[in-house]
Amino acid sequence: MQQHDPVAGGHWSAVGGTRDEARPSVALVDDSDEVRAVMSHLLESAGFEVVGEGGDGDAAISLASRYAPDLLLLDISMPTADGVEVLPYILAVSPETRVVVFTGFEEAGLAARARELGAVDFVEKSIHLEELPERLMRILTPASGDASNPSRPRLVPAWTEHRTEQPTEHPVEHPVEHGVLEEHLQSFRDLFDRAEIGMATLTSSGTIVRANRALASLMSCRPYDLVGVDYGRLTVGQGDELDRRLGDIVVLGEDLTTFDHAVPAPAGQESSRTVKVTLAPVRDSRRQVLYVFAQVHDVTAQRALESDLQRSEANFRRLVTAVAEYAIFLLDVEGNVISWNSGAQLIKGYTASEIVGRNFRVFYTPEEQQTGHPEQNLQAALLEGSYAEEGWRVRKDGSRFWASVLITAVYDDAGRHVGYAKVTRDQTVHREHEEERRRFSEQRVHVLAVTAHELRNPTTVIDGSAGALLAEWDTLTDDERADLLYAIRNGADRLRRLASDLSSAARSSGDTLPQRIEEVSLTDALRSAAARAQTAGKDVGVESEIPEEVLFPADPIRLAQALDNLIENAVRHGRPPICVTGAVDDAVRIRVTDAGHGVPAELVPHLFERFAGSSASVGAGLGLYLAREIALRHGGDVSYHAPADGSPTAFEITLPRHVRAHALPAGEPGRGRQ
């Protein structure tokens, strides 16, 4: 019989409160409920006794201490404590337990590290799962006996008594599910490995589980050499800073953090390089950190330039010649303006007669004037020789601009301090471009991490479910077969939708999203959308309210994609009943409603932005963006209506009843919003 395990959060089989000693005992530790469910069914069917389940490293230690199972399947990347960290503690509390690492990270170096720590095997989640029980049994029943523990009983499960003794010459292949798995995983690996910037996947405690060639080149080694290494060892004495940044992510819930650190100099070289590392977490639905994505840039040249700008008098002289771009002027020892050039007049708006003799404090914002920031800048320049910063400055007309500022202390031939030279450049446009590039870089890191996580579980569930069907078709009930087939269908649908949304988003970004306008039946569009939703998930109930028949101009394929995304959003984040309704007045209006609590207020302004709110639990964040992009290209729009006064949560597509001048004709590529 099955009993719930309140400590480990799983279950264990017992008769009269004791384990079934005739079957090998196994504990499952993985952060995915779906993966654990498939694995539990597979192993129980193969004759193992699943004594408990857990979702993180702490649960793994608890399971090992409480049950001392014969086998413990351990994932690597998990919240709280990862597999690499806890493996030695598992073996400390239960020395006879055989730990098998079962993970989605396919790195030979990681496997070697796991074995060094005491794991008896390293199994990748891309394995044909029907092979796993026999592989685990070989661990428990080696042909030559257990040399490390001769007294340990030789465990033989019931399933071995009925297997054929004729080995299969060629393993059964599953081209559909494994084709999907390999195609998506290989695409991600290629993108990861070919990236020109350093990239790595870390556990929440900083252990590297995957590194690309660019990062290995920065560290003067091979990617293989970095796997299993604590990233803190690569920071040249800044391991504590790494720990603080990881703490900000894991404990404080930060979604992005950056810092600079030096990297070890290559052999034979004395000078080290400086890199900027950006850390972004991938979280589960409870916002627990699954793993951390690292992006590493070589900023050695950039930092050297900044240093030169602060210390080099030669650079100052070269800047003086660019009078059209730089405000260059002198201050006395009190900070009063004593000279003024044409660049200063162009940037700040004052003529020489208006500003000479006045204190340079007028260039700073009122807030900085109150805190004494202008005087602090002069003091820093006097102490260090020069001082550089970027910040907001104020023109004569009161408008603000983003300035890059260099202040240098000036001395006469006798060495007496006589004032300061100040150089200011208007960097407003440059800052906007830098912000855009930073957002794009962060967005790219984030979407790669989310996409990797979105691919992992569906492919594992498809593989496990298909394997169970092939191995046990005749012994499964109709309901069990239906459940496994539904799991395959649902996983494939998730992969298809992700691929479609990513492809459409890329086309939209490049203004190449095609559409072909024809007459569309509103009745058919609503019925088809509801039918597709019900086919995709047996637990999804979508009702449709059909208005009077109306024909209107639209691209039927793009309209279906927009409706599917709105329904998927309601299914994923709302609550039943879910309803699709149509109405016609001066326009065609299609509403998707649900009984959920609606969108958090802080997310509403960003609902229709690309990748808005994307995460491991929410998805890639493209559905609402694409729905609105499609509506806009038809001359319409999509709006959100929060629940109020008994009305449900609603997303409404508004489309013109007739072709408008700015709607696109058949076959013309989309232009999108500017």
N, C-alpha and C positions, 0 to 999 in steps of 0.2 A: 504494500500500500504506500501512498505518497504522503509525506508529512512536510509541512512548511518549516523552513529553517529561518528562525527570526534573527539569527546573528549574521549570516552570510547573505540573506536576501534571496536564497534559492530554495531547493527542495532536496530531500534525501529519502531513500527507500529503506524501509525497516519492517520487520515483523516482530512484534512485541518489544519495540524500542531498540533492537539491535540490528546491525547491518547484515546483509546476506553475504556470508563469507565465501560462498561458492562462485560469486561473480567479482571480477576486478572492480575496485572502487575508483571513481574519477571525480575530480572537482573542476568546474568550468569557470574561468575568470576572463571576462570580456566586457567592454563598455557598451556593446550593442545587445539589446534585448532580443532582436531578431536573430542575430548570429547564435546567441546562446540557445534560443528555442530550436533552431535547426540542428545544432550540434547535440543537444540533449536527446532529441528524437532519434538522430542517427546512432548515437552510442548506446542508448537503451535498447534499440532494435538489434544492435550487434552483440548484445550480451553483457555490456558493461552496466555497472550500477552508478548512476550520477548521484553522489551524496550531497552535493551542494553547488550553488552558483553565486557569483559575485561580480561586481562591476568595476572594481579598482584594486590597487595593490594592497590597501589595508584589509579588504575583504579576503584577498588571497592568503595573507598571513593568518587571519582568523580561521579560515577553512583548513589550512594545513595544521594549525595547532589543535583544532577541535576534532578533526576526523582522521588525520594522518593518512590520507588516501594513497592508494597505490600510484595513481597518476594525478598530476595537476596540469591542465592546459592553461597557459598563461599568455595573455596579450601583452604587447610591449607598450603602446601608447594609451594611457588611461589617466583619468583625473586623479588628483590627490597624490598618488605615488605610482610611478611607472614600473613596468616589469623589470627593467634593468636594475632599478634601485632595490626592489624588494626580493629579488631572486635569492640573494644570500640569506636573508632573514627567513624565507620559507624553509630553506634547507636547515637552518639553525633550529627551528622549532619542530621540524619533522624530517630528520636526516634520511629516513628510508623512502620518503616520497620522491618519485621520479617526476621532475618538472620538464614539460615539453612546451617550448615557446611556439605559440600559434598566432601569427601576425600577418598583417597586410604589407609590411615593409619587406621588400625582397633584396636584401643586401648581404653579400657573403661576409663582409666584415662584421656586421651585426650578429650573424650566426656564430662566428668565431668567438665574439665577445660573450655571447650567451653561454656557450659551452665552457669558456674559461670560468664563468661564475657558477657552473654546476649543472646547467641544463643538459639533459641526456639527448635531446633532439631539438631541431629547429624546423618547424613546418610552416610553409607559406600558405596563406589563405587561397592562393590560386590553384592549390592541389585539387585533383578530382576527389571530392569528399568521400566517395565510396571506398577509396583506398586507405582512408585514415584509420578505421578500426583495426585493420590487419597490421598497419604500421605500428600502431600503439601496442598491439598484442606482441609483436616481435620484440618490443622494448621489455615487456614483462616476462617473456618466455624465450630468451635467447637460446639458440641451438646448443650451445655448450654449457648452459646453466648460468646462474648468476654468480660469477666469481667473486664479486664484491661482498656477497651475502649468501653463502651456501645454504644457510638454514632457512632462507626465505622460501615459502611454498611456491611451487610452480603453478601459476593460475591458468586454467584452461576454461574459456567461456563456453556456454552452451552452443553458440553459433558455429564453433569449429567442428562440432560433432556431425554436422550436416553438410559441410561444404564439400564440393567435388575435389578430388585429389589431382585432377588434370588442370594444370595452370593454363590460364588464358594467354595465348601467344601474343596477342595484340590487345591492349586495353581498349575498352569501349570508349569511343569518342562521342562528344556531344557538340557538334559543329555550331549549332545556333548559339547556345548560351556561352560557350567558351570563345566563339568568334566575337561576340559582343564584349566579353570581358577583355580579351586580348587587344581588340581594336581601341577601346577607350583607355585602358591602362597604358598601352604603348604610346598613344598620342600624348598622354600626360607626361610619361617618362621622357619622350623626345623633346617636348617643350621645356621641361625642367632642365634636362642635360645640356641643351643647346643654348640656353640663356646666356647672354654676354655678361650678366652681373652674377655675383656669387649668391647662391641660394642653398638653403639647408632646411630640413625638417628636424625639429628638436622635440624631445619630451618636455613636459612642464617643468622638469628640474634641470634642463639644459643639456641632456645627452643627445648627441647627433645620431640620427637614425638614417639619414640620407643626405648626401651632399653632391652638388654638381661639379662639372669640370672647372667652371670659372672660379668657384670658391677654393677648390683644391689648388688651382694655379696661384691664387693670392697667398695661400698658406705654404706654397712650394712643396707640395706632396701630391699623392694620388687621391681621388675620391674615396677609394677603398680604405686608405689610411685614416680617414676622418670618422668613419662609422664606429660608433660605440665610445667616442671621445667626448668628454665634458667640454663644451664650447668655452667654458671659463679658462681652460688651459691655453687657449689660443689668443687670449686678450692681453698677454704680457703684463700681468700683475693687476688686472682689473676684474678678476673673478667675483669680487664682492659687489662691484657695480652691476655685473650681469645678474647676480642673485637678487639684488634690489629691483632691477627691472622686471625679472620674472615674477617677483613678489607683487609688483604693481599689477601685473596681468592676472595672476592666480588669486591673490587675496583681495586687491582693491577693484578688480574688474576692468582695468584699463584695456582698450582695444587696440592700442598702438603705442609703441614707445621706441625711442631711438637714442643711441649714444655713440661716441667715437672711441676707438681704442687702437693701439698699435698692434701690429702682427709680427710674429717672429721673422727676423731678417733671413734671407736665403743663405745657405752655406757659402762662406767666403766673402760675404758682404757685411759691413758694419752698420750701415744705415737701415733703420726699419721703416716700414710704411704705415700709413694711417688709414683706417677704414671707418665708414659709418655703417652701423648695423641697425636695421629696422625690424622690430619683432611684432608679429601680428598673431593673435591666438585663433584657433578654430575650436568652437565650443559646441557642446551638445544642447539639448532642449532645456536643460536645467542650468545652462551657462557654465557648466564645469568645463575646464580646459582639457580638450582631447590631446592636442599637440600644438606646437608653436612654429610658425613659419618665419624664417629669417632671410632677410635680403641684405647683402653686404656689398657696399660700394667702396672702391679705392678712391679716397679723397686726398691723397698725399699732395698732389700738385695744387689742389684748391687751397688746402691749409697753408702750404708754403707761400702761396701768393698773398693770402691774408696777412701772414706774418711779415712779408716784405713790405706790404702797404703801410704797416704800422711802424716799421723800423728804418725804411730806406729813404734817405734824403734824395737819392737819385730818382726814385719813382715819383717823388713829390715834384721835382723839377719838370719831368715829362708831362705830368698832369696839368701843370700851369699852361702849357701850350694849347691845350684843348679848351679854349675859353668859351666855346659855344656850348659845351656839355657840362662844364664844371663851374661852380661858384668858388672862386679862390680869393681870399681876403685875409687881412691881418687884424689881430686884436692886440690891445695893450695888456699889461699884466693884470688889469682889473676886468678884462673881457669886453672893453669898449671897441667898436669897429674903427679902425684907423686907415683902411684902404678897401677899395671895392672894384671888382672887374665887371666886364660886360656879361659874363656868364652868371655872375651873382645877380645882376639886375634881371636877366631873363628868367632865372629860376625862382627868385624870391620876390620879384616885383617892385623892389625899392630902387630908386635912383641913388647915386652916390650922395647927393645933397640931402636926401631924406634920411639916410641911415648912418652916415659917418658921424661918430661922436656918441651914438646910442649903444646901449649894452646889447650884446648878442643874445640875451635871454629872450628877446622878443621873437626869436625864431622857434622857440620851444612851445609846446602846448601848455595851457594854464595848469594842468595837473602836474607836469614835470617842473614847472616854475615853482609851484608850492612845495615840492619835495626837495628843491635845491639841486636838481639833476644837472643843470648847466654848469654850476660851480664844481660839482663832483667830476664832470668831464675834464675841466681844466686842471683840477688837482691830479687826476689820473695821468694826464698828458705830461704834467710837470714831474711826477714821480717816475714814470716809465719812459719818458722821452717822446712818446706818441700814444694816442688813444684812438681806436676805431670802433664804430658801432653803426647799426642801422636802426631807424626809428621814424616816427611821424614828426614832421616839421610844419611850421605855419607860414604861409605867404602873407604879403601885405594885405590882401583882400580877405584874409581869414580862412581861406581854403587850406586843406592839408595835403601833403604829398609825402611819399615814402622816400627817405633820404639815406644815402650812404655817406658817412661822415668820417673824416680823418682830421684830427687835431694834433699838431706837432709843436712842442715847445721850441722857442727861438731864442738864441743867445748871441751876444755881440762878440767881437774878436777877443775881448777880455774875459769871456766866459760868464758874463752877467746875464741873467734872465731878463729879456726885454719885451716878451710878449708871446703870441702864438700865431702860427699859420693854420688856417682852417680851409679845408677843401670839402665841398658838398656836391653830391650828384643826385639828380632826381631819378630814383629807381622805381617809380610807381609802376610803370608798364612792365619792367623787368620782374618786379615782385609778383605781378599778376600772372605772368608767364610761368614763373617758378612755382607758384601755388598750384597752377593748373597741372604742371608736370608732376609735382608731388602727389596731388590727388590721383592722377592717372597711375603713378607708380604704386601707390598704396592700394588702389582699386585692383590693379593687376595682381599683386601679391594675394589680396584677399580672395579674388575670384578663383585663382588657381587652387588655393587651399580649400575653398568651399566645394569647387568642382571635384577635387580629389576625394573629399569626404562623401559627396553625393554619389560618386561612382562605386565606392567600396562596398557598402552594405547591399545594394540591389544585386550586384554581380555575385556576391557570396550567397545570398538567398536563392537566386536562380540556380546556381551550381548545386547547392545542397538539396533543393527541392527536386530538381531533375534527377539527381543521383538517387534520391529515395524512391522516386517513381520507377526508375529503371530496375533497381535492385529488389523492390518489394511490391510491384504492381499487383501480383496475384494475392498477396496477403493483406493488402490495404482495403478498407471499406470504401464505399462510394464517396462518403463524406470526407474521408481522409485524402482520397485522390483529388477530390474537388478543391480541398484546402491547399494542397501542394500546387495544383495547376493554377489556382488563383494567385498564389505567391509568385509563381513564374510570370504570370500575365502582369501583375502589378509592378514587379521589378522591371520588366521590359518596358512597360509604359512610362515608368519614371525615367529610364534611360533615354527613351525616344523623346519625351518632352524636354529633357535637359538639352539634348543635341539640337532639337528644333529651335528652342529659345536662344541658345548660344549662336546658332547660325543666323537666325533672323536679326538678333541684336547686332551682329557683325555687319550684316548688310545694311541695316538701318544707319549705323555709324558711318558707313561709307557711302550713304545716299544711293544704294543700289538695291533697295527692297522693292521687287517688282510687284505689280498688281494689274489685274485684267478686269475691267468693269463690265458687268452684264446685269440683266434683270434678275433679281433674287426674290424668292418668295419668303415673306416674313414667317409664315406658318411653317414652311419646311425648315427654315433656319433654326427656329426654336425647338421643334421636335427633334431634329437631328442632334442638336447640342445636348438635350436631355438624354437621348438614347446613348450617345457616346459616353457620357458620364456614368450611366448605369452599367454599361458594358465594361468600363475600365475598372469598376470596383463594385463587388456584390453588396457591400455594406453602405453604398452611397445611394441615397434616395433623392432624386432631383425631379421636382414637379414642373410642368410647363402650363402656362395659361395662354391659350392661343387667341389672339384678337381676330377681327375680320381679315380676310385675305387681302394682302397688299403686296404689290411688286415695287421694288425700289432699286436704284443702281448701286451695285457694290461688287467687290471681288469676293466670291463665295468662299474661296480657300482662306483668304486673310481674315474674313469675318468669322469663319469657324474657329480659326486660331485665337482670335481675340475673345470669343465667347468661352472657349475651352479654358483659357487662362483665368477668366473671371470666375468660372465655376470651380476650377481647381483651387483658387484662392479662398472661395467660400467653404469648400470641403475641408481644406487644410487648417483654416484659422477660425472658421465660424462654427455654427451649430445648426442641426436640422430644426425645422424643415428648411430645405433649400429650394428656391423657386425661381424659374425664368419666365418673365412676363414681357409682353409687347404692347405698345400703345402707339397710336398714330394721331398727330394733329398737324401742325405745320412742319413737323419732322417725324422721323421714325425713332422711337425710343424703346430700348431693350434694357430691362432691369434684371439683375441677379441679386436676390435677397437671401438673408439667412437670419437666424435667431440669436446670433452671437452678440458679444458685448461691444463689437466695433473696434476700430483702430485706436491705439493709444494716441493721446492728443499731440505728443511730441513728434510722432511719426507722420502725422497728416500732411504737413507742408512738403514732405519728401516722398509721398506715396508713389508717384509716377516717375521718379528718377531711376536711372539705370543703376542696378545693384543696390538700391535703397533697402536697408534692413537685412541684407543677405547674411546668412550664417549657416553653420552645419545643420541646425534644426529647421530653419526657415526655408533654406534653399538658395538658389543663385540670385534671387531678387530681380528677375527679368519679366515676369508675367504681366504685372500691371503696367510696366514701362512699354512693353510691346503692344498691349491692348490699346493704350492711348495713342501710341505712334501710328497704329493701323487706322484708328478712328480719325486722327488728324489728316492723314493722307487721303481720306475719303471726304474731307471737308467738314468733319464732325469733331466730337470730343468725347472723353470719358470723365465722369464726375463721381465723387464719393459723397454719400449721405449717411451721417451718423444716426444710430437709433435714437428716437425721441418720441415721447407721447404715444407710445404703443406701436410706432412704425418700426419695421426691422432695419437692420444694417443693409445698405444697398450700394451697388455700383451700377451706374447707368451709362450706356452707350447712346449717344445722340448722333444720328446720321441724317443727311438731307434726303428729302423725298425725290428730288430731281438733281441731275448733275449740275454742280456749281462751277463757276468760272475757275476757281482755284483747286477744284478736285482734279485728280489726274486721269487722263483718258486711258483706254486699254493699251497695255504694253509699255507705257511710258514709265521709266524708273522713278522711284520716289525721291523727293527732295528733303522731306523731314522738316523739323523745326530748326530755326537758326538760334 
